[in-house]
Amino acid sequence: MNFKYIDIHSHVNFKAFDEDRDDVIRRALDADVAVINVGTQIDTSRHAVEIANKYDGVYAIIGLHPIHTGASYHDTKELGEEGKAFTSRGEVFDYEEYKKLIVDPKVVGIGECGLDYYRCTPETIAKQKQAFIEQINLANEFNKPLMLHIRNGSTSASTELSRTSSPQVTSEPERNAYADALEILKEHAKVKGDVHFFAGSLEDAKGFVDFGFTLSFTGVITFTHDYDEVVKSTPLDMIMSETDSPYITPIPYRGKRNEPVYVIEVVKKIAEIKGLSVEEVANQIIINTKRVFGI
């Protein structure tokens, strides 16, 4: 892989790009940006693999997102200004179907899988943990890295839900999804990977880095200082860059749909926070990507 930059977590396989997908991908490749599209269910995982096989410099990760392990509604408050509300039909992780996809040479990992406590019940947490462990097992079997989605609960979300939802549906602000996920990994995982869109504490960051997982950062670091200390404290050889497009558009493109080429702004911001040159950061992230994802 001979690219200057890489977006290790994008969703150009989503419907948001149906009208101009090829243009979006070619804009990235023309700007020397490689792309990894990440599945969230079996259909988006299949689509990620199909897209990857059409382009040099585009890869796929397949898996079941924790919010899709059960039927659930997700509104724009949860998804952010770039997201559109949707209802998940819910999916049981089908080990055999994902095995059919993982053998494709363009598949470089399993995910995004993990734990999401933004809106949950004891039942949904149990389903998320079961699906997470099954995906870890699949990664172990094929020696593929994991792409983790981990999100803590929100006190504001809990307040909102108390007015609008069933009392059984709550956010989990008091539970640390990062700590719970790391505990599961230590018990089951024989492989390493990346913590996508890291938004935990310095202590959480240290736990994952010490366990051998890289942390990836999105455009959110371009418009908030909430994660500056985490970026500063994380060794450069344990950092990745991503967009999570079509969400979380970085400055100076706020208000537009996000896309992989904008990962360059994320790399620039990481360099600024760490007091390093953009070239050094970009080069090390490519080295990190090759090490973790084998590409």
N, C-alpha and C positions, 0 to 999 in steps of 0.2 A: 504494500500500500504506500504510494508515494504522493501524499497530500500534506499540505501545510497545517490544515486545521481538521478537526473532526467534531461532528455533533453526534455524541454517543447515544442520545435518546431523543428521538423525534417520532412524530406520528403522521407522516405524509401519507400513510396508508389509511387515514381517516377520511370521512366524507367531506370534511372541510376543504379538501384539496381535489375533489373530483373534477372540477372545471379546468384546473390548470396544473395538474400534478407534474406533468413532464417539464413544464416551464420552471416550476419550483425546484425540481431536482437538478435541472441543467444550470440554473442560476448558482446553486451551491457548488456543483462540480466545476463550473467555469471559474469560480472564485477560489478554487483549490480547497474545497471543504468536502470531506467524505461524510457519509450519513449512515447511521444505524437506525432503522425504523423498528419500533417496538410494538408487539402485539399486546392486546388487553383481553381478548377472547379468542376462540378458535377461528372465527371468521376474519378478524383483523390480523391475526397471526398468519393465516394463509395468505392474506393480501400482502403482508410485509414480505413474505418469501417470494411471491410472484414479482413484486416490484424489484427486489434485490437482484433477481436473475435477469433483469433487463438492462442493468447498468454496471459498469466497472466503478468501484468506489462506493457502492451502496450495499448494505448488509441488513440482516434481519435478526431480531430476537423474538422468541415465541413464548407465550404464556398467558396465564389467567390473572388479571388484576383483582386484588381483594374486594373491591367494591362490586365486582361482577360475580361473586360467589353466591349471591342471593338476589332475589327480585328486590329492587330498590329504586327510589326516585332521587335524582340529584339536580339541584337547582343552580341558578347562576350565582347565587351567593356563595355556594360551595366551590363552584368551578372557576370563579373569577370573571373579570369583565370580558375575556375572550371566549368564554365557554357558553354553550347553549344547553339549557335544561334537557334532561333525558331520563327515561325510565329504563333501567336494566332489567332484562328478562330473567337474569340469573343463570348461572351455568355450573354444572358439576364438572370438575376437572377430569377430562377423559385421557388417561395416561397413554392409551394405545393410539389415539388420534394425534396427540402431540409427538409421539415417537415417530410417526410417519413423516412429520415435518422436520424433526431435528437432524435427520440424516442428510438433509440438503447442505452442500458445502457452504452456502451463503448464510446459514444459520450459525450465529456466533455466541448465543447465550440463551438462557431461560429467564422469562419474566415479561411484563413486570409483575413480580409476585411479592407477597409480604403481608403487612398488617396495616389496616386503615381504621383508626378509631374515631374518625370525624363524626360519624353517625353509626351507632352500633347497638346491638343487644347482646346478651350472653350467647344467644343462638348464632347470631351472625359472626361473632368473634370465634366461636368454635368452628364454623364453616371456613372462615379465613385461615385459621391455623391448620386445619386438615388439608386444604388446598395448598398452602405454603409448604408443608412437609412433603406432600406428594411431588411438588415441583422440585424441591431440593433433591428428592430421591431420583428424579429423572435426570437432573443435572449431574448427580453423582454417577449414575449409570453410564452417561455419555461423556463425562469429564468436561462439561461445559460450565462456564461461569454464570453467576446469577445476577440479574438486574433487579434490584430491590426497590419496592415502593413501600415507604414507611411514613405514616402520618399520625401525629397525636390528635387528641380531641381538641375541641375549642370551647372555651367557656361561653363566648358569645353565641356560638352555635347552640349550646345547651339551653341558653336563655330563650333563643328564638324558637327552638323545638318545644319548649315547655308551653308556648302559647299556641302552637300550630299543629302539634303532632301527638300521637299516642304517648302516654307517659312511659311506655316500655322502650321507646326509641330515644336514646340519649347519646350525647357526646361523652367522651371519656377523658376529660381534662386531667383527672387524677391518676390515670394509668399512662405509663410510658411505653408507647408502641416500640420505640427503639430498643429499650431494655428487654422487652418481651421477645422481639424478633432476634436479638443477639443471643438470647438464651436458647431459642429454638435452633439457631444456626450452630451453636456450640455443641448441641446434642446430636444434630443430624447431618450437618454439611461436611463433605470431604473436599469441597471446592470453595473457591473464593468468588469475588465479583465486585460489584459497584453498588453504592447506596445512592440511587437516583434522587435528584432534587433535595439534597440534604438540607434539613431545616431543624435539626436537633440542637442540643447544647454542646458546649465544649467537652463535657464529660462523655456524652453520647459519641461524639466524633472520635475521641481518643479510644473508646471501647472498640469501635469498628476498625479503625486504623491499626490498632494493636492486634486485632484478629486477622488482619491482612486484606481488608476491604478498602477500596478507594472510595472517595466521596466526589460526587459530581454536583456542579453548581449551574444555576440557570440565570436568565436575565433579571431575576429578582435582585441580584446583587448590584445591578446598575441603578436601582432606584430606592434601595434601603441599605442602611448600614448594619442591619440586624445580624448579619453573618460575617462581618469583617474579621472579627476575632477568630472565628473558625477557619476562615480562609488563611489568615496569617499564621495560625498555629499548625495547620496541616502541612506536612512535608510536600514539596512540589511533586515528588514521584508517587504521591498517593492522591492526586487531584485529577479530575476529568472535567470536560466542558460539554454542555448540552443546551438545547433550547426548550425541550418539552413542547415543541410546536404542535398544534397551533396556539398553545397557551403561553402566558408569561412573557409577552413581548418586551425586549429590552429597550432602554433608552439608546438611541434617539427615535425609535420606531413605535413608541407607545401609541396605542389606538389603532394600530394595524394588526392584521393576522400575523402571528409569528411564523417564521420559516427557517430552515436549517442554515442558510447563509448568514443569518444574524448571530450565529454562535461566535463569530469574530468579535462582536462587542463584548461577549462574556469573557473571552480570552483576554481582551484588552483590560477589562476590569480586574480580573484575577491578577494580571501583571501589575496594575496600578496599586492594588491593595498590598501586594507582596513586595513592592518596590523593585521589580525585575523588568527586564525588557520583554516586549511582546514576543519577540523571536525566541527567547529562551523558554518562555512558558509554552508557546505553541509547540515547539520542538519536543519538550518533555512530555506534553500531553499525548502526542503521537506515540512516543516511546512507551508511555503507560498503557495506551490503548492496545498496542501490539502485544505487550506482556500479558494483559488481562484477557483480552478477547482473541488472541492468536491470529490477528490479521495484519 
